[in-house]
Amino acid sequence: MSQERVMPASAVPLEELSSWPEELCRRELPSVLPRLLSLYQQSDSWIEHIQILKIIVEMFLPHMNYLTLEQSFFSQALPKTVKLFDDMMYELTSQARGLSSQNLEIQTTLKNILQTMVELLGALTGCVQHVCATQESIILENIHSLPSSVLHIIKSTFVHCKFQTFSRLFSRRPILFKSS
């Protein structure tokens, strides 16, 4: 008989978690979710944040109880997710100021920030789709962090776009017309 040492689920590397079968995710949810949320809170890396958030949403969210979504996931992860999005928006705006066709480094940085933002939006979309797909009646207090977080991000995006459009319009030189 094999004497293999079995690693506790809470110590499994992130890369391995993303390949777990559905039944293992369901069974190990109570032990793995606190670890993932702790890693999410402690991480300073945007890439790691997104990786952890995607694992939670794709692998574990489908197995969470609707009545405890707010307490067990949304209230713990979404405030930091919104802050992450705001930080990315700030960095995007800051980096874009130095953008020129010759500055390939800034172009690459902007592309990477935008890609990370798309992945974050994908994870939030997964949360919204999960809540909308339920056949059970959802009480707003059981998910109140989700709508407020999504609305904040949508508003921030459009305010940023509106500001950028208007600042471009007004920063151009005026067009002079000849009177006839």
N, C-alpha and C positions, 0 to 999 in steps of 0.2 A: 504494500500500500504506500502511496506517495506521501511524503512528509512535507509537501510544499507549504511554504509560509504564505498565508492568505493576508493580503493587504486590506485593512479596513476601508470601506467605501469612502469615508471622509478624507482619506489620504491619497486617493487616486489622482494622478496628474490630469490636468485639464484636457490634454490631447486625447487621453484614453476615455474620458467621460463622453466626449463628443461621438464616440463610436459605440456606446452602449446600446443594447437592444431595448425596445420599449418596456418590456416587462421588468428588466433590471432597474430602469429609471423609476418606474412606479414603486418598486419595492424599496429602493434606497433613497427615495425622496426625503424622508424625515431626517436622515443623517447627512445627506449631501447638500441640501439646500442651505442650511446654516453656514456651512463651510464656504459655499460659493458666494453667498451674500457678504460674508466676512472678507473674503478675497476682493470682492467688488468694492467694498468700502475702503479697504486699505490700499488699493492700487492707485498709482499715480500715472500709469501709462494709458493713453487713450486706446491703444490697440488691445491691451489686456482687458480694459473695461468692456469694449465691444465683444471681445471673445467670450468673456464670462456671461455677459448679458444675452448673447446669442445662444449659448449653451442652456441657460436657464429657460429662455423663451421656447426654444425649439425642442429641447429634450425633457424638461421637467414641468413647464407650465401646463401642458395637456393633462397632467396627473394631479394638479392642485385642486383642492376643494373650492368651489366658487364662493362659499360663505366665508372663507378665510383668505381669499386672494389679497385683500387690502392689507391685512395684518401680516401675513406670511411673506408677501413679495412686494406689492406695489408701494406701500408706505416706506419700505426699507430701501428699495432700489431707485424708484423714480425721482426723488429729489436730487440724488447725485447724477442721474441721467440728464435731468434738465440743466444742472450746473455744467456738466460735461458739454452739452450742446451749446450753452452760452459761451463757454470758454473757447470752443471751436469757432463759433461765430466771431468772437473777438479776434482770435488769431487769424482767421481768414481775412477779416477787414484790415488788420494791421499789416499782414503780408502783402495784400493786394495793393497797398499804397506804393510799394516799391517795384511793382510789376512793370516790366518792359519786355519787348520782344527779344531782347538780347539776354535777359536774365533767366537762364534755364533752371537754375537752382530754385528760384521763387516759383516758377511755373510748376516744377515737380512738387514742391511743398504744398502749393495750392491744390494741385490735383489729389495729393494724398489726404489733405484735410477734407476735401469734398467727398472723396471715396469713403472716408471714415464716417462722415455725416450721413451718407446714404445708408451705410450699414446700421447706424444707430436708428435712423428712421425706419429701416426694415424691421428691426427688433420691436420698435414701438407699434408698427403696423401689425406685427404678429400678436402683440398683446390685445390690440383692439379687435382683430379678427377672432381671437379666442373668445373674448367676452361676447362678441356679437353672434358667434356660432352656437352659443349655449341654448338649449331648449328650456332651461329653467328660467324662472323670472329673476332678474338681477335687480337688487336694491342698490341705489346709488351709493349709499354709505359703505357698501361692500367693495366698491371700486373707485371711490372719490378721488384718489390720487391719479388715476389714469386719465380721466377727462381733463382735469386741470393741467396735467403735464403736457398732454397732446395739444391742448389749446394754447398753452404758453409757447410751445415750439412753433406752431403754425403762425401765431401772432408775431413772434420774433423774426421768423423767416420773411413774412410779408412786410413788416416794418423795415427790415434791413433792405429788402429789394426796393421798396418805395423810396427810402432815403437815398440809396445808390442811384436810382434812376433820376431823381430830382437833383441830386448834387451834380450828376453828369450834365444834365440839361443846363444848369445855371453856371457851370464852370467853363463852358465853352465861350469863345469870343462871340460877341454879338454879330449878327448878320446885318450888314449895312445895305439899305435899299436906296436906289436913286429915285428921286421924284421926277415925274415927267412933266 
